[in-house]
Amino acid sequence: MGTRVQPKHNGRRRRRRRNPLPLLILLVLVVAAGLLLYSCAGQDDGAAQNNAGQTNTGGGEDEGSPDGGNTGDAGGETETGDTGSTDGEDGLPAGYIVQTMTEADMGVGEQILVSNEHMYDFPEAAESQLVRLVDNKSSSYTSNVNDTLILPVTVEHLNELLDDYVAQGGATDIMVVSGYRTYDFQQGLFDRNAARNGIENARRFVAQAGGSEHHTGYAVDLYSMNNGDYFEGVGEYAWVNEHCHEYGFILRYTEEKEEFTKIGPESWHFRYVGVPHSYIIVENDFCYEEYIDYLRQFPFDGEHLTYTVDGTEYEIYFVEGLEVPVPESGDYTVSGNNVDGFIVTITK
């Protein structure tokens, strides 16, 4: 319990018997006191360790974390109402919501691509919207038959185009000779052309049934009664070709773009795609296939395409898949591209 030290004396040592009891009692008291102090110090250290562990674990709660977790986890979802965040409930920028579309929706809209490679699905709702051309057209042109059908948006802008053409001095001899076509009607055209001119000619100049833009109600074929032939867009008629994009139309098939369209040149076939898309297509000398590919450069989560027409600004982006972010409010349209996604056009 300790070393017993003998006291030193200057004189000689006396030989006498000493009583060891007082010294033993003192040693016991010293040892007991030491053990008591050691025990208290150990308890204090343990309490300090326990308290330190609780503070570390509960630090998230003290900092306002909703789940008591580590608030430094940058990969977690922020739910603290941070006013600096622009993300909404779906991780979208503020002001956007998700519009869930269907596979059928992908084949509907003014910007759909229809070709022999991307067939039309003939949605029932679209056919029910068709109207008779003779009941809705202006007096600036004629129709060859009374049962020609077309979509209202197409005839509305066709009226504006040909009214302005006549107003600037154009002739009133333009005739619409084809609008909407059924699958069976298109098949008959293809078969007759193949029988008369051969299958290769038919494949070049007549879309297969299901692959014709005429199925959509957005396309028209024009004819010149004065010339007794299909519209060529030359001479005084050149005004129509030069200005049709201002009304949302494009000349769909040209010789220069046949490698993309897989259809020979048709100077009479006009397709409505809407403004500002028609402007962008003409400005960049795109055919429609090229334009659909071009729009993939402008995804929702990337840089958007902006374009201004007569002081009106438009914003365009592409969304692959069926979950389409759209503005919570404002003027916008969503159109399928009939390939793999949707084109959103916002009018500012």
MOVEN-V536685 format. One record per pair of residues at least 6 apart in sequence whose C-alpha atoms are under 8 Angstrom apart, sorted by the first residue. I is the first residue (numbers start at 1). J is the second residue. D is the distance in whole Angstrom. If there is no record, write none. Layout:
BEGIN
((I/J/D) (I/J/D))
END
This chain:
BEGIN
((1/27/8) (1/31/8) (58/68/7) (59/68/8) (59/70/8) (60/67/8) (60/68/5) (60/69/5) (60/70/6) (60/71/6) (61/67/7) (61/68/5) (61/69/7) (63/71/8) (64/80/8) (65/71/6) (65/80/8) (66/79/7) (66/80/8) (86/92/8) (86/93/5) (86/94/5) (87/93/5) (87/94/6) (88/94/5) (88/95/8) (88/96/8) (90/97/7) (90/98/8) (92/325/8) (95/327/6) (95/328/5) (95/329/8) (96/325/6) (96/326/5) (96/327/4) (96/328/5) (97/325/5) (97/326/6) (97/327/6) (97/328/6) (98/323/6) (98/324/5) (98/325/4) (98/326/6) (99/323/6) (99/324/5) (99/325/6) (99/326/7) (100/322/6) (100/323/5) (100/324/6) (101/322/5) (101/323/6) (101/324/7) (102/322/6) (103/322/7) (104/121/8) (104/123/8) (105/335/8) (105/336/6) (106/112/8) (106/335/7) (106/336/4) (106/337/6) (106/338/5) (106/339/7) (106/340/7) (106/341/6) (106/342/7) (107/120/7) (107/121/7) (107/123/8) (107/336/5) (107/337/7) (107/338/4) (107/339/8) (108/123/8) (108/126/8) (108/335/6) (108/336/5) (108/337/8) (108/338/7) (109/334/7) (109/335/4) (109/336/6) (109/337/8) (110/218/7) (110/272/7) (110/273/5) (110/274/7) (110/335/6) (111/273/5) (111/274/8) (111/335/6) (111/336/7) (111/337/6) (111/343/7) (112/335/7) (112/336/6) (112/337/4) (112/338/5) (113/288/7) (113/289/7) (113/292/8) (113/337/6) (113/338/6) (113/339/7) (114/120/6) (114/211/6) (114/212/6) (114/213/6) (114/338/7) (115/207/7) (115/210/8) (115/211/4) (115/212/6) (115/213/7) (115/261/8) (116/207/6) (116/208/6) (116/210/7) (116/211/4) (116/212/7) (117/211/7) (118/211/7) (118/338/7) (118/339/7) (119/210/5) (119/211/5) (119/212/8) (119/338/8) (120/210/5) (120/211/6) (120/212/8) (120/215/7) (120/216/8) (120/338/8) (121/210/7) (122/215/7) (122/216/8) (126/216/8) (129/151/6) (129/152/8) (130/149/6) (130/150/5) (130/151/5) (130/152/7) (130/217/7) (131/149/5) (131/150/6) (131/151/6) (131/152/6) (132/146/7) (132/147/6) (132/148/6) (132/149/5) (132/150/6) (133/143/7) (133/146/7) (133/147/7) (133/148/6) (133/149/6) (133/150/6) (133/155/7) (134/142/8) (134/143/7) (134/146/6) (134/147/8) (134/148/8) (136/155/7) (136/156/8) (137/155/6) (137/156/8) (137/159/6) (138/159/6) (138/163/7) (139/163/8) (140/159/8) (140/162/6) (140/163/5) (140/166/6) (140/172/5) (140/174/8) (141/162/7) (141/172/5) (141/173/6) (141/174/5) (141/175/6) (141/176/8) (142/173/7) (142/174/7) (142/175/5) (142/176/6) (143/175/5) (143/176/5) (143/177/6) (144/175/7) (144/176/6) (144/177/5) (145/177/8) (148/178/7) (148/179/6) (148/180/7) (149/179/6) (149/180/5) (149/217/7) (150/179/6) (150/180/6) (150/217/5) (150/218/7) (151/217/5) (151/218/6) (154/217/7) (154/218/6) (154/219/8) (154/272/6) (157/247/6) (157/248/7) (158/247/8) (160/247/7) (161/240/7) (161/243/8) (161/244/7) (161/247/6) (162/240/8) (165/239/7) (165/240/7) (166/172/6) (170/236/7) (170/237/7) (173/224/6) (173/225/5) (173/226/6) (174/222/7) (174/223/6) (174/224/5) (174/225/6) (174/231/8) (175/222/6) (175/223/5) (175/224/6) (175/225/7) (176/220/7) (176/221/6) (176/222/5) (176/223/6) (177/220/8) (177/221/6) (177/222/6) (177/223/6) (178/214/8) (178/220/6) (178/221/5) (178/222/7) (179/214/6) (179/217/6) (179/218/8) (179/219/6) (179/220/5) (179/221/7) (180/214/5) (180/215/5) (180/216/7) (180/217/5) (180/218/8) (180/219/7) (180/220/8) (181/214/5) (181/215/5) (181/217/8) (182/215/6) (183/209/5) (183/210/6) (183/215/7) (184/209/7) (186/207/8) (186/208/7) (186/209/5) (186/210/8) (186/212/8) (187/208/7) (187/209/5) (189/206/7) (190/202/6) (190/203/8) (190/206/6) (190/207/7) (190/208/6) (190/209/8) (191/202/8) (193/199/8) (193/201/8) (193/202/5) (193/206/8) (194/200/8) (194/201/7) (194/202/5) (203/263/8) (204/262/7) (204/263/5) (204/264/5) (205/263/6) (205/264/5) (205/265/8) (206/263/7) (207/263/7) (213/219/6) (213/271/8) (214/220/7) (218/271/6) (218/272/5) (218/273/8) (219/269/7) (219/270/6) (219/271/4) (219/272/6) (220/269/6) (220/270/6) (220/271/7) (221/268/5) (221/269/5) (221/270/6) (222/230/6) (222/231/5) (222/268/5) (222/269/7) (222/270/8) (223/229/6) (223/230/4) (223/231/5) (223/268/7) (224/230/6) (224/231/5) (230/267/8) (230/268/6) (231/267/6) (231/268/5) (232/267/5) (232/268/6) (233/239/8) (233/240/7) (233/241/6) (233/267/7) (233/268/8) (241/251/7) (244/250/6) (245/275/8) (245/278/5) (245/279/6) (245/282/7) (246/275/7) (246/278/7) (246/279/7) (247/274/7) (247/275/7) (248/272/6) (248/273/6) (248/274/4) (248/275/5) (248/276/7) (248/277/7) (248/278/5) (248/279/8) (249/270/6) (249/271/5) (249/272/4) (249/273/6) (249/274/7) (249/278/6) (250/270/6) (250/271/5) (250/272/7) (250/273/7) (250/278/6) (250/281/8) (250/282/8) (251/267/7) (251/268/8) (251/269/6) (251/270/5) (251/271/7) (252/266/8) (252/269/6) (252/270/6) (252/271/6) (252/287/7) (252/288/7) (253/261/7) (253/263/7) (253/264/7) (253/265/5) (253/266/5) (253/267/7) (253/269/7) (253/287/8) (254/264/7) (254/265/4) (254/266/6) (254/267/7) (255/264/6) (255/265/5) (257/287/6) (258/264/6) (258/265/7) (260/287/8) (260/289/7) (260/290/8) (261/287/7) (261/288/8) (261/289/7) (276/307/7) (276/308/8) (276/309/7) (276/314/7) (280/307/8) (281/287/7) (281/288/7) (281/291/6) (292/337/7) (295/317/7) (295/318/6) (296/317/8) (296/318/6) (297/318/8) (298/304/5) (298/305/6) (298/316/8) (298/317/5) (298/318/6) (299/317/5) (299/318/5) (299/319/6) (300/317/5) (300/318/6) (300/319/6) (300/325/8) (304/315/7) (304/316/6) (304/317/5) (305/315/6) (305/316/5) (305/317/6) (306/313/7) (306/314/5) (306/315/4) (306/316/6) (307/313/6) (307/314/5) (307/315/7) (308/314/6) (312/347/7) (312/348/7) (313/347/6) (313/348/5) (314/345/7) (314/346/6) (314/347/5) (314/348/6) (315/345/6) (315/346/5) (315/347/7) (315/348/7) (316/343/7) (316/344/6) (316/345/5) (316/346/6) (317/343/6) (317/344/6) (317/345/7) (318/341/7) (318/342/6) (318/343/5) (318/344/6) (319/325/8) (319/341/6) (319/342/5) (319/343/7) (319/344/8) (320/340/6) (320/341/4) (320/342/6) (321/340/6) (321/341/5) (321/342/8) (322/341/7) (322/342/8) (324/342/7) (326/344/7) (330/346/8) (330/347/8) (330/348/8) (331/346/6) (331/347/5) (331/348/7) (332/344/7) (332/345/5) (332/346/4) (332/347/6) (333/344/6) (333/345/5) (333/346/7) (334/342/7) (334/343/6) (334/344/5) (334/345/7) (335/342/6) (335/343/5) (335/344/7) (336/342/4) (336/343/6) (337/343/7))
END
